[in-house]
Amino acid sequence: MGPQTMPAAFIGHGNPMNALERNRYTEAWRTFGASVPKPRAILVISAHWYTNATAVTAMPRPRTIHDFYGFPQPLFDVEYPAPGLPELATQVADVVKPTWCGADVDSWGIDHGTWSVLVHAFPDASIPVVQLALNAFKDFDHHLELGRKLAQLRDDGVLIIGSGNIVHNLRAVDFGQPDTGYDWALRFDDAAREQLESNPTEIAALDSHPDFRLAVPTPDHYLPMLYIAGLADTEPLNLLVDGHAAGSISMAAYTLGLNCPEAAKPGAGSAALSPDGFPAADSNL
């Protein structure tokens, strides 16, 4: 890693209510944001832009998307008015070739997988933000390879963040376990941590883990982690913070090229997963 290379991170974002709360996870995100050199732009790969193509936001003023329902009004009132950066969209399309990457000028914006983290990490919303979509038709190796290709952007002042959750099974949530995880969730999270802290490039092999199908019933929240593993290649990742919510969601976050050991300290856990009594399995998180 060169002397001017921008760090990167995978953030387990969990419940969007974390955007409104101060807890051990959001404090870790704040510590991360305060620790990085000021980026030229932020490129986010969010679990919530999971679509049928590879695309990148290319509008100068992306809108804040409230892509959920059943939550309190203050969450819908959150705005993250960061500018876009169309020239970075062009750069992304160039570096991922021969993969085709479309320019989205009017349909998406900044979704809650992105802004629920950035309101803590970069609260003034002054740094341009661009999102890269997850192509649902591509396999794990494809997403890892795209992460590798994005690596050169780090040398041009771009902070790359993957936002999802390594373990994310909403059908299995248990409100009686607000800050702990099922045995299978802990086992899979531990296996992922062991791989990420030793040789991230082999992370795709975790699909053979006996707890994989419970931990990753759908790939959307898992894929953003593969991009950061691809960026890292064989460079170990550093744990930023870890923990679990509602039995079946991992809040683990990792950094690349930056170590913030003070962030992983005890404190209050994640926001309650299901506000106002709405079952998590019936939401669109």
ROVODO-19891 format. One line per field, with one value per residue (C-alpha): residue number from 1; x, y negated, z. Coordinates in pm, whole numbers, plus 50000, padded with zeros to 5 digits. Example, Ala and Ser with C-alpha at 12.3 -4.5 7.8 and 13.67 -1.06 7.14 Angstrom:
// ROVODO-19891
num: [1_2]
east: [51230_51367]
north: [50450_50106]
up: [50780_50714]
//
This chain:
// ROVODO-19891
num: [1_2_3_4_5_6_7_8_9_10_11_12_13_14_15_16_17_18_19_20_21_22_23_24_25_26_27_28_29_30_31_32_33_34_35_36_37_38_39_40_41_42_43_44_45_46_47_48_49_50_51_52_53_54_55_56_57_58_59_60_61_62_63_64_65_66_67_68_69_70_71_72_73_74_75_76_77_78_79_80_81_82_83_84_85_86_87_88_89_90_91_92_93_94_95_96_97_98_99_100_101_102_103_104_105_106_107_108_109_110_111_112_113_114_115_116_117_118_119_120_121_122_123_124_125_126_127_128_129_130_131_132_133_134_135_136_137_138_139_140_141_142_143_144_145_146_147_148_149_150_151_152_153_154_155_156_157_158_159_160_161_162_163_164_165_166_167_168_169_170_171_172_173_174_175_176_177_178_179_180_181_182_183_184_185_186_187_188_189_190_191_192_193_194_195_196_197_198_199_200_201_202_203_204_205_206_207_208_209_210_211_212_213_214_215_216_217_218_219_220_221_222_223_224_225_226_227_228_229_230_231_232_233_234_235_236_237_238_239_240_241_242_243_244_245_246_247_248_249_250_251_252_253_254_255_256_257_258_259_260_261_262_263_264_265_266_267_268_269_270_271_272_273_274_275_276_277_278_279_280_281_282_283_284_285]
east: [50000_50145_50192_49890_49659_49315_49187_48871_48611_48331_48058_47789_47509_47220_46894_46849_46746_47119_47121_46939_47119_47452_47572_47893_47858_47780_48061_48298_48178_48247_48595_48660_48542_48756_49062_49078_49241_48978_48871_48820_48503_48337_48236_47985_47876_47548_47340_47033_47117_47086_46968_46992_47301_47629_47571_47707_47531_47631_47405_47553_47296_47188_46866_46839_46638_46421_46404_46210_45873_45722_45973_45917_45884_46219_46395_46209_46308_46679_46846_47207_47264_47611_47695_47760_48067_47988_48358_48410_48125_48318_48636_48458_48321_48674_48849_48599_48631_48560_48262_47999_47895_47599_47569_47255_47165_46812_46682_46883_47070_47197_47013_46994_47275_47492_47348_47278_47657_47772_47557_47791_48120_48098_47810_47862_47777_48033_48227_48089_47920_47882_47718_47802_47517_47537_47463_47236_47318_47692_47867_48090_48412_48285_48220_48560_48726_48542_48673_49028_48974_48849_49173_49343_49080_49225_49538_49325_49170_48859_48738_48565_48306_48108_47788_47593_47606_47812_47530_47184_46881_46566_46346_46539_46540_46481_46382_46480_46845_46895_47275_47366_47364_47256_47536_47533_47558_47854_48026_47991_48094_48402_48492_48459_48673_48946_48956_48941_49219_49445_49383_49076_49117_48993_48672_48448_48525_48307_48005_48101_48076_47804_47631_47644_47282_47148_47390_47351_47001_47022_47346_47260_47405_47702_47829_47956_48205_48343_48435_48647_48804_48884_49042_49251_49361_49604_49644_49469_49172_49149_48843_48678_48391_48195_47877_47533_47174_46849_47022_47076_47251_47625_47733_48100_48294_48647_48898_49171_49486_49373_49359_49122_49150_48991_48664_48604_48503_48207_47885_47520_47430_47256_46921_46620_46568_46192_46051_45679_45611_45663_45799_46141_46060_45781_46001_46223_46553]
north: [50000_49665_49372_49186_49484_49420_49671_49874_50039_50289_50172_50395_50137_50335_50158_49812_49678_49674_49353_49180_49341_49320_49668_49870_49933_49578_49453_49690_49551_49199_49303_49446_49130_48910_49128_49129_48857_48639_48827_48675_48884_49183_49488_49708_50059_50093_50407_50205_50139_50502_50505_50672_50493_50333_49960_49652_49333_49047_48760_48436_48415_48764_48780_48937_49260_49384_49741_49900_49881_49922_49697_49375_49046_48906_49171_49061_48703_48780_48617_48670_48395_48496_48404_48668_48684_48782_48792_49067_49263_49248_49360_49657_49765_49750_49947_50237_50305_50536_50556_50317_50054_49831_49467_49402_49036_49035_49354_49423_49197_49247_49535_49613_49868_49569_49273_49456_49501_49173_48954_49075_49118_48794_48595_48271_48444_48234_48517_48639_48980_49232_49575_49891_50138_50508_50718_50997_51220_51247_51501_51435_51455_51183_50944_51021_50945_50613_50524_50593_50370_50084_50086_49831_49572_49572_49411_49129_49018_49239_49394_49725_49858_50180_50163_50478_50751_51071_51256_51131_51357_51156_51467_51588_51269_51314_50998_51174_51158_50784_50796_51161_51416_51773_52030_52068_51690_51672_51965_51818_51470_51618_51810_51492_51299_51564_51547_51168_51126_51375_51408_51214_51326_51674_51547_51675_52030_51967_52068_52425_52352_52564_52251_52056_52110_51989_51697_51588_51687_51412_51266_50894_50806_51040_50916_50572_50752_50937_50606_50503_50849_50810_50470_50624_50923_51092_50793_50870_50661_50504_50549_50212_50335_50657_50785_50919_50800_50996_51332_51340_51018_50959_50600_50673_50401_50413_50163_50192_49984_49833_49967_49810_50041_49779_49819_50176_50088_50200_50000_50003_50233_50174_49999_50223_50414_50384_50050_49998_50371_50428_50780_50757_51041_50831_50529_50472_50450]
up: [50000_49896_50138_49997_49960_50107_50365_50303_50523_50546_50785_50931_50927_51075_51150_50988_51331_51403_51199_51486_51779_51954_52047_52037_51663_51558_51783_51601_51268_51400_51512_51166_50989_51213_51154_50774_50564_50397_50082_49740_49725_49888_49684_49866_49776_49967_50021_49931_49569_49462_49104_48765_48633_48731_48757_48929_49035_48807_48910_49050_49334_49446_49647_49991_49952_50240_50114_50402_50570_50916_51094_51292_51106_51230_51024_50711_50790_50767_50469_50363_50105_49987_49628_49365_49143_48783_48694_48954_48795_48468_48648_48806_48468_48327_48601_48603_48229_48054_48293_48162_48418_48343_48451_48657_48625_48765_48929_49247_49488_49844_50013_50384_50368_50283_50471_50799_50824_50671_50899_51174_50990_50786_50939_50746_50413_50229_50061_49724_49742_49459_49488_49297_49244_49322_49014_49140_48841_48917_49141_49442_49241_49008_49298_49453_49120_49088_49433_49315_49012_49229_49429_49205_49306_49657_49515_49378_49705_49696_50020_49942_50187_50168_50374_50458_50724_50716_50895_50799_50843_50912_50921_51225_51433_51804_51992_52315_52202_52139_52171_52118_51837_51778_51796_51418_51371_51608_51438_51090_51204_51373_51055_50849_51096_51090_50709_50685_50940_50766_50390_50270_49910_50008_50169_49887_50002_50308_50099_50194_50568_50736_50871_50545_50440_50775_50795_50431_50313_50049_49913_49917_50259_50220_49884_49998_50223_49919_49756_50054_50066_49698_49765_50041_49835_50077_50312_50644_50750_51097_51315_51384_51602_51640_51800_51714_51708_51743_51725_51351_51245_51270_51330_51258_51078_50936_50808_50547_50577_50907_51261_51515_51817_52043_51850_51968_52323_52536_52531_52437_52149_51818_51780_51842_51519_51487_51602_51668_51667_51294_51236_51078_50839_50688_50630_50328_50512]
//
